[in-house]
Amino acid sequence: MKYLYEKDLRQMKYNILTSTRHDEAVRAIAERLGMSDAKLRMVLIRRFDMSLLENLESRWQMGQRHAADGDPVAEELGYELFTRFIPLMDTETMQTIYSDTTTMTREMPFEEAIARGKERLREAIRS
C-alpha cells in the first residue's frame, strides 16, 4: 500500500456509525425503513464516503424537518429524505417506486400499498 486512499476504511466508517449520536440516527433510519441496524450499517459503509457518514446524524435531523412536501405517499416512502438528505438511492429509482406505489393506492388500501412500496425501497437499498 503506497497511498492513503488505498487504505481499507471500513473499520473507520464502522467506528463513525457506532458512535453514540450516529448510532441513534442509524437505528432511527433502520426503523423507518424496516431494516435491521446491521444491514443498514453495511449498506452505509459500502455506499457512503467518510464525510457523508460524519454528517449522517445532522442530515437525518434536517431531513426530518424539511423533507415533507404534503404528499402522503412521498412522505411515507421518504422520497426526499432518502434521495436528497440521506442519498440511499438515486432519484430515478425512487421516482419509479413512488409512481408504482401511488398507482397501487388507487387499487388497494393505502397501508397495504405503502407496505409494498417500502418493501421495494428496502430491496433497492440492499442492491
Backbone hydrogen bonds in HBPLUS format (Angstrom, degrees):
<---DONOR---> <-ACCEPTOR-->    atom                        ^
c    i                          cat <-CA-CA->   ^        H-A-AA   ^      H-
h    n   atom  resd res      DA  || num        DHA   H-A  angle D-A-AA Bond
n    s   type  num  typ     dist DA aas  dist angle  dist       angle   num
A0006-GLU N   A0003-TYR O   3.11 MM   3  5.55 156.0  2.17 110.0 117.4     1
A0007-LYS N   A0004-LEU O   2.91 MM   3  5.42 162.6  1.94 118.2 124.1     2
A0013-LYS N   A0009-LEU O   2.91 MM   4  6.14 160.6  1.95 159.9 165.9     3
A0014-TYR N   A0010-ARG O   2.85 MM   4  6.05 156.6  1.91 149.5 156.3     4
A0015-ASN N   A0011-GLN O   2.94 MM   4  6.16 154.3  2.00 144.8 151.5     5
A0016-ILE N   A0012-MET O   3.10 MM   4  6.40 149.4  2.20 143.3 150.9     6
A0017-LEU N   A0013-LYS O   3.02 MM   4  6.34 164.9  2.05 152.4 155.7     7
A0018-THR N   A0014-TYR O   2.98 MM   4  6.18 133.4  2.20 146.6 158.8     8
A0019-SER N   A0016-ILE O   3.20 MM   3  5.47 162.1  2.23 108.0 113.5     9
A0023-ASP N   A0019-SER O   2.73 MM   4  5.68 156.0  1.78 163.5 171.0    10
A0024-GLU N   A0020-THR O   3.19 MM   4  6.44 154.2  2.26 145.3 151.1    11
A0025-ALA N   A0021-ARG O   3.17 MM   4  6.45 156.9  2.22 143.4 149.3    12
A0026-VAL N   A0022-HIS O   2.84 MM   4  6.10 162.4  1.87 153.9 158.8    13
A0027-ARG N   A0023-ASP O   2.93 MM   4  6.12 162.8  1.96 149.7 154.3    14
A0028-ALA N   A0024-GLU O   2.99 MM   4  6.20 154.5  2.06 145.0 152.0    15
A0029-ILE N   A0025-ALA O   2.88 MM   4  6.10 162.0  1.91 155.7 160.3    16
A0030-ALA N   A0026-VAL O   2.86 MM   4  6.00 166.3  1.88 153.0 157.2    17
A0031-GLU N   A0027-ARG O   2.94 MM   4  6.07 155.2  2.00 142.5 149.4    18
A0032-ARG N   A0028-ALA O   2.95 MM   4  6.15 158.0  2.00 144.9 151.0    19
A0033-LEU N   A0029-ILE O   2.93 MM   4  6.20 149.8  2.02 149.6 158.0    20
A0034-GLY N   A0030-ALA O   2.79 MM   4  5.82 124.7  2.10 139.6 155.0    21
A0035-MET N   A0030-ALA O   2.89 MM   5  4.92 162.1  1.92 144.0 146.3    22
A0034-GLY N   A0031-GLU O   3.19 MM   3  4.94 134.5  2.41  90.8 103.5    23
A0040-LEU N   A0036-SER O   3.14 MM   4  6.39 162.3  2.17 151.8 156.8    24
A0041-ARG N   A0037-ASP O   2.87 MM   4  6.12 160.9  1.91 153.5 159.3    25
A0042-MET N   A0038-ALA O   3.03 MM   4  6.29 157.4  2.08 147.2 152.7    26
A0043-VAL N   A0039-LYS O   3.11 MM   4  6.39 156.9  2.16 146.3 152.0    27
A0044-LEU N   A0040-LEU O   2.87 MM   4  6.15 165.3  1.89 158.8 162.7    28
A0045-ILE N   A0041-ARG O   2.86 MM   4  6.03 163.9  1.89 155.6 159.7    29
A0046-ARG N   A0042-MET O   3.03 MM   4  6.14 156.6  2.09 143.9 150.4    30
A0047-ARG N   A0043-VAL O   2.92 MM   4  6.04 157.4  1.97 154.3 160.0    31
A0048-PHE N   A0044-LEU O   2.90 MM   4  5.42 162.0  1.93 143.5 149.4    32
A0053-LEU N   A0049-ASP O   3.08 MM   4  6.36 157.8  2.13 153.6 160.3    33
A0054-GLU N   A0050-MET O   2.88 MM   4  6.11 156.4  1.93 152.2 159.0    34
A0055-ASN N   A0051-SER O   3.20 MM   4  6.38 142.8  2.35 138.8 147.3    35
A0056-LEU N   A0053-LEU O   3.17 MM   3  4.96 166.8  2.19 104.7 107.7    36
A0059-ARG N   A0055-ASN O   2.92 MM   4  6.05 157.7  1.97 157.6 164.9    37
A0060-TRP N   A0056-LEU O   2.87 MM   4  6.04 153.7  1.94 150.0 157.0    38
A0061-GLN N   A0057-GLU O   3.08 MM   4  6.38 160.3  2.12 146.9 151.4    39
A0062-MET N   A0058-SER O   2.94 MM   4  6.13 166.7  1.96 150.0 153.6    40
A0063-GLY N   A0059-ARG O   2.82 MM   4  5.90 156.9  1.87 146.3 153.5    41
A0064-GLN N   A0060-TRP O   3.00 MM   4  6.21 152.0  2.08 147.0 153.8    42
A0065-ARG N   A0061-GLN O   3.19 MM   4  6.48 147.8  2.30 143.5 151.7    43
A0066-HIS N   A0062-MET O   2.89 MM   4  6.00 158.7  1.94 156.3 162.0    44
A0067-ALA N   A0063-GLY O   2.96 MM   4  5.06 138.7  2.13 140.9 141.1    45
A0075-GLU N   A0071-ASP O   2.95 MM   4  6.14 159.0  1.99 157.7 164.3    46
A0076-GLU N   A0072-PRO O   2.99 MM   4  6.07 161.4  2.03 143.3 148.2    47
A0077-LEU N   A0073-VAL O   2.99 MM   4  6.16 158.6  2.04 151.4 157.1    48
A0078-GLY N   A0074-ALA O   2.92 MM   4  5.83 127.3  2.20 135.4 149.1    49
A0079-TYR N   A0074-ALA O   2.93 MM   5  4.99 164.4  1.95 147.8 151.0    50
A0082-PHE N   A0078-GLY O   2.83 MM   4  5.70 170.4  1.84 158.8 158.3    51
A0083-THR N   A0080-GLU O   3.41 MM   3  5.20 156.5  2.47  95.9 102.6    52
A0084-ARG N   A0080-GLU O   2.84 MM   4  5.36 160.3  1.88 141.2 147.4    53
A0086-ILE N   A0081-LEU O   2.82 MM   5  6.00 158.3  1.87 162.1 169.6    54
A0088-LEU N   A0082-PHE O   3.06 MM   6  5.49 130.3  2.32 124.5 136.7    55
A0088-LEU N   A0086-ILE O   2.66 MM   2  5.83 125.0  1.95 121.7 105.2    56
A0094-MET N   A0090-ASP O   3.19 MM   4  6.47 167.2  2.21 154.0 157.8    57
A0095-GLN N   A0091-THR O   2.78 MM   4  5.94 153.9  1.85 148.7 156.6    58
A0096-THR N   A0092-GLU O   3.03 MM   4  6.29 154.0  2.10 146.3 152.4    59
A0097-ILE N   A0093-THR O   3.05 MM   4  6.36 164.1  2.08 152.2 156.0    60
A0098-TYR N   A0094-MET O   2.79 MM   4  5.93 162.2  1.82 153.1 158.7    61
A0099-SER N   A0095-GLN O   2.87 MM   4  6.00 165.6  1.89 148.7 152.5    62
A0100-ASP N   A0096-THR O   2.99 MM   4  6.16 167.1  2.01 151.2 154.9    63
A0101-THR N   A0097-ILE O   2.89 MM   4  6.00 156.6  1.95 147.0 154.1    64
A0102-THR N   A0098-TYR O   2.84 MM   4  6.02 158.0  1.88 152.4 158.6    65
A0103-THR N   A0099-SER O   3.03 MM   4  6.26 155.3  2.09 146.1 152.4    66
A0104-MET N   A0100-ASP O   2.94 MM   4  6.22 152.8  2.02 143.2 151.1    67
A0105-THR N   A0101-THR O   2.97 MM   4  6.28 141.1  2.12 146.4 156.2    68
A0106-ARG N   A0103-THR O   3.13 MM   3  5.57 147.8  2.24 108.0 116.9    69
A0107-GLU N   A0104-MET O   2.94 MM   3  5.10 141.1  2.09 103.2 114.9    70
A0108-MET N   A0104-MET O   2.96 MM   4  6.04 134.3  2.18 158.2 169.8    71
A0113-ALA N   A0109-PRO O   3.06 MM   4  6.37 161.1  2.10 158.1 163.9    72
A0114-ILE N   A0110-PHE O   2.93 MM   4  6.17 159.5  1.98 154.7 160.4    73
A0115-ALA N   A0111-GLU O   2.94 MM   4  6.12 154.7  2.00 142.6 149.9    74
A0116-ARG N   A0112-GLU O   3.02 MM   4  6.29 156.1  2.08 146.9 152.6    75
A0117-GLY N   A0113-ALA O   2.91 MM   4  6.15 154.6  1.98 145.4 153.2    76
A0118-LYS N   A0114-ILE O   2.79 MM   4  6.03 157.0  1.85 154.4 160.0    77
A0119-GLU N   A0115-ALA O   3.04 MM   4  6.25 146.5  2.16 140.0 148.9    78
A0120-ARG N   A0116-ARG O   3.08 MM   4  6.41 154.7  2.14 146.3 152.4    79
A0121-LEU N   A0117-GLY O   2.94 MM   4  6.25 146.6  2.05 141.7 151.8    80
A0122-ARG N   A0118-LYS O   2.92 MM   4  6.23 161.1  1.96 150.5 153.8    81
A0123-GLU N   A0119-GLU O   3.04 MM   4  6.30 159.9  2.08 148.1 153.4    82
A0124-ALA N   A0120-ARG O   2.93 MM   4  6.13 159.3  1.98 148.1 153.6    83
A0125-ILE N   A0121-LEU O   2.89 MM   4  6.13 155.0  1.95 153.7 160.9    84
A0126-ARG N   A0122-ARG O   2.95 MM   4  6.12 158.1  2.00 150.5 156.0    85
A0127-SER N   A0123-GLU O   3.10 MM   4  6.27 141.4  2.26 143.3 152.8    86
